[in-house]
Amino acid sequence: MHLSIRQIGNSHGVVIPKPVLAQLGLDAEAGVEMTIEDGALVLRRPARPARTGWAEAARSIAEAGDDELVMGEFGNAEDSELVW
């Protein structure tokens, strides 16, 4: 399949046909990981989306009451000289 390289703003890009995206299981929401291997441009599904599960983990930590500061509050030696 031959595709044209198109100008997109200050960059250039290739439009990947929807059937090819579907065949590879790629979508706009998840994006792709791009590498260059042996002179070829390679697009892969991300291993997992960034920050997957962070919100649920934070919620369960808070529900367990285990979200206190580890080091506690502390200041710098010169903080008393600051004028706010």
ZAROPA-957462 format. One record per residue (C-alpha): residue number from 1; residue in one letter; z, x, y. Coordinates in pm, 1 decimal. Example, Ala and Ser with C-alpha at 12.3 -4.5 7.8 and 13.67 -1.06 7.14 Angstrom:
+-----+--------+----------+----------+----------+
! num ! residu !       zz !       xx !       yy !
+-----+--------+----------+----------+----------+
!   1 !      A !    780.0 !   1230.0 !   -450.0 !
!   2 !      S !    714.0 !   1367.0 !   -106.0 !
+-----+--------+----------+----------+----------+
//
This chain:
+-----+--------+----------+----------+----------+
! num ! residu !       zz !       xx !       yy !
+-----+--------+----------+----------+----------+
!   1 !      M !      0.0 !      0.0 !      0.0 !
!   2 !      H !    -99.1 !    147.1 !    334.8 !
!   3 !      L !    118.6 !     61.1 !    637.4 !
!   4 !      S !     62.1 !    145.5 !   1001.4 !
!   5 !      I !    315.0 !    331.0 !   1210.6 !
!   6 !      R !    386.8 !    120.1 !   1519.5 !
!   7 !      Q !    546.6 !    203.0 !   1849.3 !
!   8 !      I !    878.8 !     22.7 !   1892.7 !
!   9 !      G !   1021.6 !     98.6 !   2236.2 !
!  10 !      N !   1061.9 !    475.8 !   2260.8 !
!  11 !      S !   1054.4 !    509.6 !   1879.4 !
!  12 !      H !    809.0 !    445.4 !   1602.1 !
!  13 !      G !    852.3 !    237.4 !   1290.8 !
!  14 !      V !    699.0 !     83.2 !    984.3 !
!  15 !      V !    724.5 !   -288.7 !    915.7 !
!  16 !      I !    823.8 !   -344.1 !    553.7 !
!  17 !      P !    671.5 !   -663.4 !    414.8 !
!  18 !      K !    922.2 !   -932.0 !    314.8 !
!  19 !      P !    812.1 !   -941.4 !    -52.2 !
!  20 !      V !    876.2 !   -566.5 !    -82.2 !
!  21 !      L !   1224.2 !   -606.9 !     69.9 !
!  22 !      A !   1297.5 !   -889.4 !   -174.4 !
!  23 !      Q !   1172.0 !   -686.7 !   -470.3 !
!  24 !      L !   1403.1 !   -398.4 !   -374.7 !
!  25 !      G !   1698.1 !   -623.0 !   -293.6 !
!  26 !      L !   1713.9 !   -502.8 !     68.5 !
!  27 !      D !   1802.4 !   -721.0 !    364.7 !
!  28 !      A !   1851.2 !   -683.5 !    739.4 !
!  29 !      E !   2223.0 !   -761.9 !    723.9 !
!  30 !      A !   2316.7 !   -477.1 !    488.9 !
!  31 !      G !   2060.3 !   -233.3 !    626.3 !
!  32 !      V !   1950.7 !     74.5 !    432.7 !
!  33 !      E !   2045.2 !    436.4 !    385.0 !
!  34 !      M !   1759.8 !    669.0 !    475.9 !
!  35 !      T !   1708.7 !   1022.9 !    345.6 !
!  36 !      I !   1424.3 !   1268.5 !    318.0 !
!  37 !      E !   1378.5 !   1404.8 !    -33.6 !
!  38 !      D !   1105.3 !   1651.8 !   -126.4 !
!  39 !      G !    903.5 !   1553.6 !    179.5 !
!  40 !      A !    932.9 !   1180.1 !    110.7 !
!  41 !      L !   1114.2 !    922.1 !    318.9 !
!  42 !      V !   1353.9 !    736.3 !     86.7 !
!  43 !      L !   1527.5 !    405.8 !    169.3 !
!  44 !      R !   1816.4 !    288.1 !    -49.2 !
!  45 !      R !   2057.8 !     -2.8 !    -53.6 !
!  46 !      P !   2388.2 !    109.5 !     96.1 !
!  47 !      A !   2659.4 !    173.3 !   -161.8 !
!  48 !      R !   2860.8 !    -89.5 !     22.8 !
!  49 !      P !   2867.5 !   -210.7 !    382.1 !
!  50 !      A !   3089.8 !    -13.3 !    619.3 !
!  51 !      R !   3451.5 !   -132.2 !    642.7 !
!  52 !      T !   3413.9 !   -367.7 !    346.9 !
!  53 !      G !   3755.6 !   -508.0 !    261.1 !
!  54 !      W !   3939.2 !   -361.5 !    561.0 !
!  55 !      A !   4037.9 !   -700.6 !    706.8 !
!  56 !      E !   4172.8 !   -827.0 !    373.9 !
!  57 !      A !   4365.2 !   -502.5 !    315.6 !
!  58 !      A !   4522.3 !   -518.0 !    664.3 !
!  59 !      R !   4619.2 !   -882.0 !    608.5 !
!  60 !      S !   4788.8 !   -809.1 !    275.6 !
!  61 !      I !   4976.0 !   -509.6 !    423.2 !
!  62 !      A !   5101.7 !   -726.1 !    711.3 !
!  63 !      E !   5203.0 !  -1007.6 !    473.8 !
!  64 !      A !   5402.3 !   -756.0 !    267.4 !
!  65 !      G !   5580.6 !   -641.7 !    586.2 !
!  66 !      D !   5459.1 !   -288.5 !    530.4 !
!  67 !      D !   5284.0 !   -244.4 !    864.7 !
!  68 !      E !   5552.6 !    -59.3 !   1059.2 !
!  69 !      L !   5472.0 !    258.1 !   1248.5 !
!  70 !      V !   5511.0 !    556.3 !   1017.2 !
!  71 !      M !   5616.4 !    801.8 !   1287.1 !
!  72 !      G !   5780.6 !    555.9 !   1522.0 !
!  73 !      E !   5749.4 !    564.4 !   1899.6 !
!  74 !      F !   5767.0 !    902.5 !   2064.2 !
!  75 !      G !   5676.4 !   1042.1 !   2400.9 !
!  76 !      N !   5594.3 !   1372.7 !   2559.2 !
!  77 !      A !   5851.2 !   1596.0 !   2729.2 !
!  78 !      E !   5694.2 !   1535.6 !   3072.4 !
!  79 !      D !   5664.4 !   1154.5 !   3042.0 !
!  80 !      S !   5970.3 !   1095.8 !   3259.7 !
!  81 !      E !   5787.5 !   1260.6 !   3550.9 !
!  82 !      L !   5496.2 !   1015.2 !   3538.0 !
!  83 !      V !   5475.5 !    759.4 !   3817.6 !
!  84 !      W !   5314.1 !    427.4 !   3728.0 !
+-----+--------+----------+----------+----------+
//
